[in-house]
Amino acid sequence: MNDTKVLEIKVGITILVGLTLFVLAIVWLKGITFKPNTFETTIVFRNTAGLQIGDAVTVSGLKVGKVTDIELEADSVIVSVSLSNSVTLQFDASATMTTVDFFGGKRIELNTGRSNKPFEKSKRLYGVREPDLTELTSQLREIASDVKGTLEKVDSVLIGVHSFVGDKSVIASLKKAIFNLDSTTARLKNIVNKSDTKIDSILTRLATSTRILRTVIAKTDVRLDTTFDNMSHITASIENVTSSLDSIVSKVRRGEGNLGKMVYDESVYLRLSNAAAQFDSLITLIRQQGMKVDLKLFGD
């Protein structure tokens, strides 16, 4: 190997080392790191129709990630997304799948939440899906069908009303009913006008009777007061008599006096019973043998 080739190799190595040191210096001065600037999380949806891998994930309309995988799990769809480290999810974070354009493009809009508790990246978010244009069109068709049915019913009702109103016999009946009502009202008004004098007379008599009744009540007030006073005296006398009777009954119950002895003294009761028995025997003897009477009208 000649000296020229060795010199070329040395110059090349020196240039390569210099470039490497230059790049490392720039990286160090810029603070550039080679750590990953994204993190992975999963979102659970019930339906992800139209969503594809690579669709955007946004926060307030700004793209912060993308869909990396879509898998079916039981009756749910698990969507894996890659998000920028600048996104800070809270415990109450949520996701909504929306339509981007009329061609059915989808994106996932994140609501980072307002809770003070941070979201654990190992857990899953739960999202909902907004209806797209096709579903809205289908719903509008159903609403239009319901409105059409309602309008048909209203139309049939209006036709029935029109036929009812357009019937000449119905109109004639209504006119007759109105005429009869006018006639009845006129008669009633005439009766009221005729009876005004009688009503006034009755009211006048009622007022006169009221005045007379007031006069009679005023005249009889004194008599009523006297009668009530007499009733009070009679009531007092009755109370005194009742008190006396209570006293007599109390004495009789205690066996005091002749009546008390007769009622409660057993000896008096026995005597009376014996006397009554002897009297009954005497009456029986008189009935059987008769009675001899030795009557002297004048002395010997």
Order of alpha helices (4+ residues) and beta strands (2+ residues): alpha-beta-beta-beta-beta-beta-beta-beta-alpha-alpha-alpha-alpha
